[in-house]
Structure formats: C-alpha cells, structure tokens
C-alpha cells in the first residue's frame, strides 16, 4: 500500500492496482477490488487527507473475504495512527 498525506484535503482518495499478472481470473480481480472499495468506504472518514494506492501481491486470490477484510482493517488502523501523529511520515 502506498500513501501520501495532505492535511488540506478533506476526503481520502483510493487507487487500485490489481494486476492480471498476479490475479489471473477477472472474477477474482473484481472480488478483490470490490472488497477493498467497500472497506475503504467504511473507513474513509478516519483516513481524511490520504491518497492511497492499494497494490496486490501474488497469492491474494487464495485469501478468503474475511482474511482480506481483516488485513485491510489492520492497514487502515495503522495509517490512521500514523496520520494522527505528526512526527511520523508516510
């Protein structure tokens, strides 16, 4: 995941990079993108001011929805902590 913080921005923005090289089947790529978007939508307010790009790694298509959502939850919380402490940089 790549992130850039801009304290002047009121909303968070999301970009997705789900390469066919890593996730061959379109149905799997679409499932991953749908889950990331939904998770982001739920946490968008807490991530205010962030521009995010979510990159997938090989093997992600083997993760079930629960595992993927738990991983995203962890990432969102970590990013929220980092942006709440000005001494941390992204």
N, C-alpha and C positions, 0 to 999 in steps of 0.2 A: 504494500500500500504506500502510495506517495501522498504527501500532504503539504500544503502551503497555507500559512495563516495570514489573514488580512483583517486587522481589527476594525477597519472601516466598513467591511462588508457585513450586511445584516443577516444574510442567509448562507447556508452551506451549499456547495455545488458538488456534484458527483460525476465522475467519468469512469467508464468501464472498459477494460481491455481483456476480453476473453478470446484468446487466440485459438483458431482452428487447429493449430499445431499441437496445443495442449489438451483440447477437448474436441474430439473428432465429430461427435454427433451433434447436430443442430439442436435437438431436443434437450440435450444436456447443457449446451451453452445457454439456451434460453431459460432453463430452470435456474441456473446459477445467477444469471442477470436478474431474473425476477425476484429471487430471494435477496440479493444484495440491494436492489432498489427498495424493496419493502422494508428491510431492516434499516436502511438509510432514512427512509421516510419517517419511521418511528423515532429516530434519534436526531433528526435534522436540527431541531431547536437547540439541543445541547451542543451541537457541533458548529454553532454560529461562527461565521468568519473563515471557515475552512474550505479550501478547494481540494478535493480528494480524487485520486485515481486508484481504483482497485485493480490490481493485476492478479491473474490466476496463475497457479503453478501446476505442473503436470501431476496427475493423480487426483485432482479435485473432484472429478466426475464420480469417483468412488465414494465420496463423502455423502452421508445422508443429510436430509434437510436440517435435522436437529443439530448435527455436528457443525454444519456450515453456519447456522444462525448463532450458535454458541461462540464460534470463533469470531464472527463479526461483532457480537456483543463485547467481547474482550477487547477487540481493536477500537471500537467506538469509545469505550471507557478509558482506555489508555490515551487516546487522542484528546479526550475531554480533560483529563488530568493535566496533560502537557500544555494545553492552551490556557488552563486556569492559573498556571504558574509562569510568570513572565521570564524567569531565568532559564526556562527550558526552550530550546529551539527545535523546530520541526525540520 
